[in-house]
Amino acid sequence: MSFTSDKRFNDFQHFPRGLRRSGQFTVAEADMLELCGQAMLELYQNKRVPSDDVEKAFLDRVAAGEPAGNPHAKVWFKYLKVIGPRRVHRLCTSGGNVSDEASFDTADESLD
């Protein structure tokens, strides 16, 4: 049997209310992570040897960096993306050096 583990997977550090209540995963994805996530984590960290072809395919997809048709790899990549660092996009400038040619004072004088 693929992805068997004695304990359920929970990441209370990133999801204090649980995977289901986080709003990041569908019910099916949360179920897959809870049931298979511990085995996926051990495979991902090389703490476990793949026991069958399904687990080997998961490791191949993870090594390739693309989930491409593997539902376990797809859920795992989504989990890694959600817990990864947040990217912040700012729409402001630093207000650095302004050239003399773009001065607003000279623009007002030329209008007179």
Buried (B, 14 or more C-beta within 10 A) or exposed (E): EBBEBEEEBEBEEEBEEEBBEBEBBEEEBBBBBBBBBBBBBBBBEEEBEBBEEEBBBBBBBBEEEEBEEBEBBBBBBBBEEBEEEEEEEEEEEEEEEEEEEEEEEEEEEEEE
